[in-house]
Every structure is written in C-alpha cells, then in structure tokens.
C-alpha cells in the first residue's frame, strides 16, 4: 500500500504541471496586491482551514529568508468571530462577514476548497467580488461551484480530498517562495 500510494502521489504531482500558468498568475496577482499595500485573506474548512492558517503564517512569519512580515491573515482562526457569526447568522457566513468587515479593494482572497462546493467559501468569494477584491480559488479537478466566479482558479488534478490537500499545500508553498524571491531579492 505504501509503494502504490507514493506512486499515485508522484503521478498526481506530474499532472500538476498542467496548472503552472495558473500558479504563476496567482503569484503575480498576490505580488501586485502586496506591492500596493493590500493583504492576502485565506479561507477554507477543515484541512483547508489548516492550509489557510499555514500559508498566512508563512507570509507573516517568514518562509525561508529573514525578512519583513507580509500582510496576510487566515479567516479560519478567530474562534470568537467564527462562533459569533455561526450562532447569530449562519456557518455559511463565517468568512463573508469577515470580508465585509476587513476586506478592501486592494486585497486578494485565496479561497481553498477541496470540493469547490463549500457554501461559506463560495459566499466569501461572492462578498469579495462585491467589494472588488480579487479572488484566487484552489480546488480539486471535479465538479465545482468556484468555476467562473474566481479571477484565477487552480484546479489540482485529483478528486480524493487527501490527494487534493497534498497538492494544495505544495502549490501554496510554491507561491510563498515566488513571493519571497520577488519581494526580497
């Protein structure tokens, strides 16, 4: 099982090269936002929430080099906001309400969903578009509601959530490295 899993993972990553142009476009969009004093807002549920938090930490902390902090925030981490909005409004609004409160047209939303169908992520995208916030979506290869509503959509070539998440964090790490190399070169 271990060998077959590793072969499957490596084959998926070979296919991920098909998304090279979208990853490049996403990196350039984020660089433009950061260079114009905007911020990156990350959101996702479950493992994607962990990825959102991880990537925000990479940019605020440091990726590989000692450098200044970059403006990034995970909308998945403030339990008081999440539980208040979830209780008083609905779980479907936990990200969109935060975007309404802190998002500006200088920003970009990096929306992570393995299925591409998470209602609260879709609502975050819709709220972002209403505020002229750019949107980068990242999802799996199959049926998804993020198609057509993101400025850039990275569709990783997998359909199982675990295989999708492996590629999501790799794409995020690539983007962090590109940003760091361009801003701090």
C-alpha positions, 0 to 999 in steps of 0.5 A, a space after each residue: 500500500 505504501 509503494 502504490 500510494 507514493 506512486 499515485 502521489 508522484 503521478 498526481 504531482 506530474 499532472 500538476 504541471 498542467 496548472 503552472 500558468 495558473 500558479 504563476 498568475 496567482 503569484 503575480 496577482 498576490 505580488 501586485 496586491 502586496 506591492 500596493 499595500 493590500 493583504 492576502 485573506 485565506 479561507 477554507 474548512 477543515 484541512 483547508 482551514 489548516 492550509 489557510 492558517 499555514 500559508 498566512 503564517 508563512 507570509 507573516 512569519 517568514 518562509 525561508 529568508 529573514 525578512 519583513 512580515 507580509 500582510 496576510 491573515 487566515 479567516 479560519 482562526 478567530 474562534 470568537 468571530 467564527 462562533 459569533 457569526 455561526 450562532 447569530 447568522 449562519 456557518 455559511 457566513 463565517 468568512 463573508 462577514 469577515 470580508 465585509 468587515 476587513 476586506 478592501 479593494 486592494 486585497 486578494 482572497 485565496 479561497 481553498 476548497 477541496 470540493 469547490 462546493 463549500 457554501 461559506 467559501 463560495 459566499 466569501 468569494 461572492 462578498 469579495 467580488 462585491 467589494 472588488 477584491 480579487 479572488 484566487 480559488 484552489 480546488 480539486 479537478 471535479 465538479 465545482 461551484 468556484 468555476 467562473 466566479 474566481 479571477 484565477 482558479 487552480 484546479 489540482 488534478 485529483 478528486 480524493 480530498 487527501 490527494 487534493 490537500 497534498 497538492 494544495 499545500 505544495 502549490 501554496 508553498 510554491 507561491 510563498 517562495 515566488 513571493 519571497 524571491 520577488 519581494 526580497 531579492 
